[in-house]
Every structure is written in structure tokens, then in C-alpha cells.
Amino acid sequence: MRLENKVAIITGGAQGIGRAYSLRFAQEGAAVAVVDLRVDQAQAVAREIQEAGGRAIALDVDISDEEATLGMAEKVNAEFGGIDVLLNNAAIYYDQDITDQSIEYLRRNFDVNVIGQLLCARAVFPYMKDGGGGSIINISSTAAYPLPIPYVAGENFGTYAYGLTKSSLIYLTKMMARQGGSSKVRVNAIAPGVTMSEATKKVVPEFALDGLRQGAALGTTLEPEDLAGTAVYLASEDSRLMTGQTLVVDAGVWLNG
């Protein structure tokens, strides 16, 4: 087991991709804190892990609230005796509204998708430092790379809220990696392509999904479980000298190098 004796916090861990991360990390031997505002679902995932013989707790945390993130880290440390991995998965996506072009909506996206991930990282950093190091994994998206298609702005420029936040995370990952390196805290990111979670099925129209499948080198979209192995790699000692990197996992749509 690649994560044996490690303690992992997985935000947004109650459903979709986050649930897949939570279950796979537990299978690999980690004690898992399933963090989500959907507390009933988080508890269900934690019970699933426990019933399979693993260790898990569920926590109801608003990651955009600094005090809440500090409390999260304190509770996980008290329960499991340290923090080795933070998987920053929580984001505004299921409730994404591309028709809302207001600055207020843009700010809400940044509060969760960027500032929330920063707050979680700041909350766990002292515990990782005291423990001799750790791995922080930020979840970006291929939405950070604009598609080469015409956009109609209408009366003004749009906010492109989701893509802006996910692009910001790539920069944040590099700067956190630079600062955390002296404390042996590695910081990397994953940029998933279109993944067939319930959120994607709700947000992305079928014609767009068909186009992305046709444009992928491997001719498919992803399932939530397809991302779990990359996250395990970044959390494990196999990537002990990797930091500041963003790994694109998208079945070959972007072919970024």
C-alpha cells in the first residue's frame, strides 16, 4: 500500500471525484478526513471506508472560512496524530452558472476555488512542517487553458469565473512549492479534463461532451476513478522530488508539454 501510515485530508470528498479520491486513498492505507459541506454524504463515505477496515472521519467545513480551516487541521491532527497530505479538491463546480457574469459571482468563485485552497494549505502547513514534510495537491482544471474558439462577449467582457480560478491555482501551486520546499512540503496540482461526475453531467451539455471525446487522442472522457491514481502518486514517496508541477490528465485533449 503506497500511502500506509499517512494521514490525508480530502476536501470536497463526499461525492464524484472527491469520493473516488477518498476511497482510493483509504485503499492505499491512508487515514482519511472526508471534508465536505454535504455532511451526510461525507459521513456515508467515511462509514464506507470504516466498514472496509480503514480509518476515516467526516468533517463539515466551509473552506472559505479561515477559522473553519484552522479548526479542520486541529481536529485531524488530534484524531490521527499528524497531517501528511492535503488534497484540495473542493470547488464551486456542481453549482456552476456560466450565465452569471456578475463580479459578485466571480468573487464567490475565487473565495472557494482559490482562497479556500490557500486557507486549507495554510492551516495544514504547520503540522506538515513539524512532521518533517508533506504533500499538498491542488486540483486545477483544463478549464485553465482557454479553448481556441470564438467567444461572444455581449455588452461587455465576461468573467469566465471557473477558468480564471483554475488558472490562478497553477500560479499558486508554483509559489507555494517554492516557499514550502525548505520545510519538505511539496505542492503539485492536477488539471483534470472533462470527468463524468454528476456535476459534469449537470453543467456540461451533451454536444460539448461529444466534441471533447472526438478531440481526445484517446477518444474518451474520464471517469472519477481515472484521476485517483495520479493523486496517489503525488501523495506518495514515488513523487518525493516533484514539486511545483501541474499534471494534465485529460485523455489527450490538450497534449500540453
N, C-alpha and C positions, 0 to 999 in steps of 0.2 A: 504493500500500500504506500503510495507516494506522499501522502500527507499525514502519516501516522504521527500522533502526539502533537499535531499542530492545532491551533485554535483559530477559527475563521469567522469573521463577521460578513454576512452577505445581505446587503440592503436590497430592498425590493425582492426578497427571496420567497415570497408566498405563492407566486404564480408564474406561468410562462417560462421565460428564460431563467429568471431568478430561482424558480423551483428546481429547474434542471441543474443549475449550479449547486444548490443546497444539497440535493440528493447525491450528486456525483462526489462532492467534497466529502460527505459522510461516508460514502462507499470507499473512498481513498484513505479513510482513517481519521479525518479531522473532526474535532468537536465544532459544531456549527451553531452560531447565533443567527436565527432567521429573523431579519428585521423588516417590518412592513407595517404600514398603516392599516392594512387589511388583516387585523389581528386574528380573526377567526381562521382565515386561511393560513396564516403563519403558524398558528398553533397546530393546525392539521398537518402541515409539512414537518414540524418538529416531532409530532407523535409518530408520523411515518418513519422518521429516522430512528426514533427510540425503539419502536417495535421491531426494527431490523437489527437492533443491537448497538446502535450508535448513540452518541451523546449530542443533545440539541436542546436549545431553549428558543422561545419565541418572544420578541420584544416589539412593542408598539412605539415607534419613534418617528417624529417629524424631522427629517434630516435638514430642513431649512432652519431649524431652531437650534442655536448653538448650545444652550443648556441641555436640550434633549440629547444631543450627540455626545456631550461630555458624560451625561448620565448613562448612556448606552455603553460607552467604553468602560466606565467604572463597574457596571453590572457584569459585563462579560469577563472582565479581569477577576472580579470577585468569585464568579461562578466557576471559571475554568483555570485560573491561575496564570493568565497571560493573554496576549493577543499576538498572533503571528501573521495573520492575513486579513486584509480588508478588501472585499470585492465590492466596489462602488457601482452597484447596478441600478439603484432606484433612480427614476426619472419620470418626468411628465411625458408620457407617450400614449398610454391607453386612453387618456383624456385629451389627446392632441386635437386641436381645432385649427386647421390651416386657413380657415376663413376669418379667424380673429387676427386682424393685423394691427391691433392696438399696441401702444407702448406698454400699457399695463400688463397685457398678456405676455409680452416679451420679458418684462421684469419677472413675472411669475415663473417663466421657464428658467431664467437664469438663477433665481432663488433656489430652485430644486436641482436642476441639472448641472450647475456649475458650483454655486456657492455651497449647496448641500454636500457635494462630493468633497469640496475643500474642508468643510467643517468636520466631516467624518474623518478625513485624513488627519486633521489637526488633533482631533480627540484621541485617536489611537496612537499617534506618533510617540508620546512619552512612554507608553507601555512597550512599544516595539524597541525603542532606544534602550530602555532598561533591560529588555530581554536579549539584547545583542543583535537585533535586526529584525527584519520582516519584509513582507511583500504587500504593496498596495496595487490593486488592479482597477484602473478607471475604465468604465465602459463608455466609449465614444460611439461612433456610427459612421458608416459610409455616407450618411447624410452630411457629413462634414466636407465632402467633396462634391461641389455642385455639378449636376448633370449638364452636359453641353446642349441644352435645348432652350428655345426662346421662352422668356418669361414676360408676361403681360402685367405691368405694374399698376395699371389703372390710373387713378388720380395722383398717386404718389408711390414712392418706393415701399415695397413690402418689408416685413420684419424678418421673415424666414426664421422664425424663432428656434425651432428644433435644431436645424443645421448650424445656426450660429453658436448655440450652446455646445454642440458636439465638436465643432471646430475648436472652440475655446479649450475644451478638455485636452486636446492634443498638445497645445501650448502648455497648459497647466501641468500635464504629465511630465514634460521635459524639465520644467523649472523645479517641480517637486523632486524629481530624480536627482537633479544637481545638488539641491540642498540636503536631501536625505542620505546621500551616499556616504558621507563621513560617519554616519551612525549605522551603516549597513542596512538601511531601509531602501529597498528597491521599489521603483514606481514605474509601471508599464501600463499600457492601455490596449484594449481590444476594440476594433472597429468592425462590428458585425454588419454584414449585408442584410438583405431582407430575410427575416426569420419568421416562420409561420406560427407565431404565437397568437393567442386570442386577440391581443392588441393590434397586431398587424392585420388580421382578418377584418377587424373593425375599421381601422384607419385607412388602409391602402386599398384602392379599388382593384377589382379583378383584372381589368385591362392592363393596369400598370404592372401587376404581378406577372402577367403573361409576357409582357415586354422584357422584364428583368430576367425571367427564366430563359427567354430566347437569346438575350445578350450575354448570358453567363457562359464562360468557357466550359463549365461542367454541366450546363444545361438544366440547372435546378436552383431552387431557393433552399434555404436552410430550415432545419427543424431545431427547436431549442436545445436538444441534446447534442447537436453538432458543434456547439460552442463550448461545451463543458470541458473537453479535453485540452483546449488552448488555455482555459483558465487554470486548470490543474497544473499544466506545465509552468505557467507564470508564477504560481503559488509554491511550486516545489523547488528543491535544490537543483533540479536539472537546468534551471534558468538562473543560477546563482550569480552569474556575471552579466546578466542582461538587465539594463535599466534605461529608462527614457525612451523606450520604443513603443510604437503603435503597430500592432499586428492586425492586418486586414483579413477577415475571414468572410468571404462573400461568394464562394464558388466560382471565382474568376470573372467578376463583372469589371472591376477597376484595373486589375493587373498592375497595381502600384508597386514600385520598387524603391 
